[in-house]
Amino acid sequence: LQVNVYAAFLEGVEDKEEKRTLLELGEKAGLDVAQIAKTVVESIRRGGTDELQSEMETAQTSLTESDVRRIEALDWLVFEKAQRSEAVRQACALIRTFLATKKHVAARAVLDKIPSGSLQVIKDEWKAKAGSIALPPDVENSIHELTGLEAYLLALTSFNDWFRHFHHNKPAMPSRTAASFTEQVALEQENKQHKVELQRWEYALQACTQDAVQKIYAAVVFPDGWLQDVREVSTVDGSRQQQLLLLRRLCLPSLCFLLVKILKTTGHGRECLQVADVVASEEYQLYALFQRSELQRFLQEMQQVPIDILNTGMEDPLGYEL
C-alpha cells in the first residue's frame, strides 16, 4: 500500500532534481524506492495505451505531451546504478510502442534517456553481486533488445542522411547564358567551380552510401537475430513476444527496401543482388517476415536489377565483371 500511495504521489512530479530528492526521502523513510520508481514508470507508460491506439488509427507520428511525459518518466530509474537494468527494460518497452506508430524521434529520445555506459554498469553491478554467474536471462535479453533497437535507429538516421545528401545537396548547374566575352569568361569560371563542387558532392555521396549500407546491414543481419531473445526465460511474456514479432515484420522488410533503394540509385547492381541472397538465406529467414505483397514488390525490384546491370555494359546480368 505504501508503494502504491507514494508512487501515485510521485507521478505528478516533473522536475528531475525534485524526483531525485523525493526518492532519497523515501529511502530514508524505509520505503522500497526501487519498486516505487518502477511502479511510477509503468503507470505513466501504460497510461498512454488508449492514446497510442488512437495514434495508430490516425497514423499520427508527431510527438505529443503524453509521449514527452512517458519519456521523462524514465528519469525515475536512472539515478541508481542498481536500477539500470529496469531502466533498460522499461526503455525497450517504450521504444517498441513508438516504433509501432513510426515515432522515430520519440524512440531516439528514449535512447538518449539511458546514460552512456549503462550496459556495462548492469554487467558490473551483477558481477559485484553474483560473481561469475551469468546475467539473468531476462536482463540479457533486454540488453540484446536495446542494442538491436539502437542499431535500427542508427540505420534509419544513416538512410535519412544519405537521402538528404543525394536529393538536396547536389550542386546546381550554372543557369546563366553568356552573351558577351566577359559573361563567357565568368560562365567558364562558374562551370569550373561547379565541377569542383560536384566532385566533392560525389565523394561525400560515396561516404554516405557506404555508411548507410553498413548500418542498415548491421540491423538486418543483427547477431543472434534482431529483436530475438538470446536466452530462454522461465516465464514468457506473451505480449512482449507478440510485439517483438510484429516489429520484426514491420521493420526488417522496410530496411531491406531502403537498402535496395540506396544500391539501385547509386548503381551498385551486384551489391543489390546480394540483398536478395540475404533475404532468401535460411540463416536469417528474412523472407518469412515479408507479407505476400511485399515479397512480390521485392521480387519486382530484383527483376529490374539485371537489366540495369546489362545497360552499364560492365558486368553480366548476375553482377560479375565482364
C-alpha positions in Angstrom: 0.0 0.0 0.0 2.8 2.4 0.9 4.4 1.7 -2.5 1.2 2.5 -4.5 0.4 5.6 -2.5 3.8 7.1 -2.7 4.1 6.2 -6.4 0.8 7.8 -7.2 2.0 11.0 -5.5 5.3 10.9 -7.5 3.5 10.7 -10.8 2.8 14.4 -10.8 6.5 15.4 -10.2 8.2 16.7 -13.4 11.5 18.3 -12.2 14.4 15.9 -12.4 16.2 17.1 -9.3 13.0 17.0 -7.3 12.5 13.4 -8.4 15.9 12.6 -7.0 15.2 14.3 -3.7 11.9 12.6 -3.2 13.4 9.2 -3.9 16.1 9.9 -1.3 13.5 11.0 1.2 11.5 7.8 0.5 14.7 5.7 1.1 15.3 7.5 4.4 11.8 6.6 5.4 12.4 3.0 4.8 10.3 2.7 1.6 11.1 0.3 -1.2 12.2 3.1 -3.6 13.2 0.6 -6.4 9.7 -0.8 -6.5 8.2 2.7 -6.2 10.3 4.0 -9.2 9.3 1.0 -11.3 5.6 1.5 -10.4 5.7 5.2 -11.3 7.3 4.5 -14.7 5.0 1.6 -15.6 1.9 3.5 -14.5 2.8 6.5 -16.7 3.9 4.4 -19.7 0.8 2.3 -19.6 -1.4 5.3 -19.0 -0.9 6.3 -22.7 -2.3 3.0 -24.1 -5.6 4.5 -25.2 -3.8 7.4 -26.8 -1.4 5.0 -28.6 -4.3 3.1 -30.1 -5.8 6.3 -31.3 -2.5 7.4 -32.8 -2.2 4.1 -34.7 -5.6 4.5 -36.1 -4.9 8.1 -37.3 -1.3 7.5 -38.3 -0.2 10.3 -36.1 3.6 10.3 -35.8 4.3 13.7 -34.2 5.4 13.9 -30.6 2.6 14.6 -28.1 2.6 15.8 -24.5 1.8 12.3 -23.4 4.8 11.0 -25.3 7.1 13.5 -23.6 5.7 12.6 -20.2 6.3 8.9 -20.8 9.9 9.6 -21.9 10.6 11.9 -19.0 9.3 9.3 -16.6 12.4 7.2 -17.2 14.3 9.7 -15.0 13.0 7.8 -12.0 15.1 4.7 -13.0 18.5 6.3 -13.9 19.5 7.8 -10.5 20.7 4.5 -9.0 23.0 2.1 -10.8 21.2 -0.9 -9.3 18.1 0.1 -11.2 19.8 0.5 -14.6 18.6 -2.9 -15.8 15.0 -2.0 -15.0 15.6 1.3 -16.9 16.7 -0.6 -19.9 13.7 -2.9 -19.7 11.3 0.0 -19.5 13.1 1.9 -22.3 12.7 -1.1 -24.6 9.0 -1.4 -23.9 8.5 2.3 -24.6 10.6 2.2 -27.8 8.5 -0.7 -29.0 5.3 1.3 -28.7 6.9 4.3 -30.5 8.3 2.2 -33.4 4.8 0.6 -33.8 3.5 4.1 -34.6 6.7 5.1 -36.5 7.5 7.8 -33.9 11.3 7.6 -34.6 12.1 10.9 -33.0 10.4 9.8 -29.8 12.2 6.4 -29.9 15.6 8.2 -30.2 14.6 10.5 -27.3 14.1 7.3 -25.2 17.6 6.1 -26.1 19.0 9.4 -25.0 17.5 9.0 -21.6 19.6 5.9 -20.9 23.0 7.1 -19.6 26.0 6.1 -21.7 27.8 3.0 -20.5 24.6 1.7 -18.9 25.0 -1.8 -20.3 28.5 -2.1 -18.8 27.1 -0.8 -15.5 24.5 -3.6 -15.5 27.2 -6.2 -16.0 29.4 -4.7 -13.3 26.6 -4.5 -10.8 25.6 -8.1 -11.4 29.2 -9.3 -11.2 29.7 -7.5 -7.9 26.5 -9.2 -6.6 26.8 -12.7 -8.2 30.4 -13.1 -9.2 30.9 -15.3 -12.3 27.3 -16.4 -12.5 25.7 -15.4 -15.9 23.3 -12.5 -16.1 19.7 -13.4 -15.6 18.1 -14.4 -18.9 15.6 -11.5 -18.9 18.3 -9.0 -18.3 20.5 -10.4 -21.1 17.5 -10.4 -23.4 16.8 -6.7 -22.6 20.4 -5.8 -23.3 20.3 -7.6 -26.6 17.0 -5.9 -27.4 18.2 -2.4 -26.6 21.3 -2.9 -28.7 19.2 -4.0 -31.6 16.8 -1.1 -31.3 19.8 1.3 -31.3 21.1 -0.4 -34.4 17.8 0.1 -36.1 17.5 3.8 -35.3 21.1 4.3 -36.4 20.2 2.6 -39.7 17.3 5.0 -40.2 19.4 8.0 -39.4 22.1 7.0 -41.9 19.5 6.5 -44.6 18.0 9.9 -43.9 21.5 11.4 -44.2 22.0 9.6 -47.5 18.6 10.7 -48.8 19.2 14.3 -47.8 22.6 14.4 -49.4 21.5 12.7 -52.7 18.4 14.7 -53.3 19.1 18.1 -51.7 22.8 18.7 -51.6 23.8 18.2 -55.2 25.2 21.5 -56.6 23.1 23.0 -59.4 24.5 23.7 -62.8 25.1 27.4 -63.6 22.0 28.8 -65.2 23.3 32.0 -66.8 23.8 32.4 -70.5 26.9 34.1 -72.0 26.1 36.9 -74.4 29.4 38.8 -74.2 33.0 37.9 -73.8 33.1 39.0 -70.2 30.0 36.9 -69.4 31.5 33.9 -71.2 34.7 34.1 -69.0 32.5 34.4 -65.9 30.5 31.4 -67.0 33.6 29.3 -67.6 34.8 30.1 -64.1 31.4 29.1 -62.7 31.5 25.8 -64.6 34.9 25.1 -63.2 33.7 25.8 -59.7 30.6 23.7 -60.3 32.9 20.8 -61.4 34.9 21.0 -58.2 31.7 21.2 -56.0 30.2 18.2 -57.9 33.3 16.1 -57.3 33.1 17.0 -53.6 29.4 16.0 -53.6 30.3 12.7 -55.3 33.0 11.9 -52.7 30.6 12.7 -49.9 27.9 10.6 -51.6 30.2 7.6 -51.6 30.9 8.0 -47.9 27.1 8.4 -47.1 26.3 5.4 -49.2 28.9 3.2 -47.6 27.8 4.4 -44.1 24.1 3.8 -44.8 24.6 0.4 -46.3 26.9 -0.7 -43.4 24.4 0.4 -40.7 21.4 -1.0 -42.4 23.1 -4.3 -42.8 24.1 -4.1 -39.1 20.4 -4.2 -38.2 19.2 -6.6 -40.9 21.7 -9.3 -40.0 22.0 -8.4 -36.3 23.9 -11.0 -34.4 21.6 -13.7 -32.9 18.7 -12.0 -34.7 17.2 -8.5 -34.4 14.6 -8.4 -31.6 15.0 -12.1 -31.0 15.8 -13.2 -27.4 19.1 -14.9 -26.8 18.1 -16.7 -23.6 15.0 -18.7 -22.6 13.1 -17.4 -19.6 11.1 -19.4 -17.1 8.0 -17.2 -17.6 7.3 -16.0 -21.1 5.8 -12.6 -21.6 3.3 -13.3 -24.4 2.5 -9.6 -25.1 6.2 -8.7 -25.4 6.9 -11.7 -27.7 4.0 -10.6 -29.9 5.3 -7.0 -30.1 8.8 -8.3 -31.0 7.5 -10.4 -33.8 5.2 -7.6 -35.1 8.2 -5.2 -35.1 10.4 -7.7 -37.0 7.7 -7.9 -39.6 7.3 -4.2 -39.8 10.9 -3.0 -39.7 13.1 -5.6 -41.3 11.4 -5.8 -44.7 11.3 -2.0 -44.7 15.1 -1.9 -44.1 15.6 -4.3 -47.0 13.7 -2.0 -49.3 15.8 1.0 -48.1 18.9 -0.9 -48.8 17.8 -1.8 -52.3 16.8 1.8 -53.0 20.3 3.1 -52.0 22.1 0.5 -54.0 19.9 0.8 -57.1 20.0 4.6 -57.1 23.8 4.7 -56.8 24.4 2.0 -59.5 25.6 -0.8 -57.2 23.9 -3.7 -59.1 26.0 -6.5 -57.8 25.5 -5.4 -54.2 21.8 -5.1 -54.8 21.6 -8.8 -55.9 23.4 -9.7 -52.7 20.5 -8.2 -50.7 18.2 -10.8 -52.4 20.7 -13.6 -51.3 20.4 -12.3 -47.7 16.6 -12.2 -47.8 16.5 -15.7 -49.2 19.1 -17.1 -46.8 17.9 -19.9 -44.4 20.4 -18.5 -41.9 18.4 -15.3 -41.4 15.0 -16.4 -42.8 14.0 -12.8 -43.6 11.7 -13.9 -46.4 9.3 -15.3 -43.7 8.8 -11.7 -42.4 7.6 -10.3 -45.7 3.9 -10.1 -46.5 3.0 -11.6 -49.8 2.5 -8.2 -51.4 5.9 -7.0 -50.0 7.6 -10.1 -51.3 6.1 -9.6 -54.8 7.3 -6.0 -54.8 10.8 -7.0 -53.7 11.0 -9.6 -56.5 9.9 -7.0 -59.0 12.7 -4.7 -57.7 15.1 -7.5 -58.2 13.9 -8.3 -61.7 14.9 -4.8 -62.9 18.4 -5.1 -61.5 19.9 -7.4 -64.1 18.5 -5.1 -66.8 20.2 -2.1 -65.2 23.5 -4.1 -65.0 23.3 -5.0 -68.7 22.8 -1.4 -69.6 26.1 -0.5 -68.0 27.9 -2.9 -70.2 30.5 -3.5 -67.5 29.0 -6.6 -65.8 26.9 -9.6 -66.7 23.3 -9.8 -65.5 24.4 -11.5 -62.3 26.7 -8.7 -61.3 30.1 -10.2 -62.3 32.6 -8.2 -64.2 33.0 -8.9 -67.9 
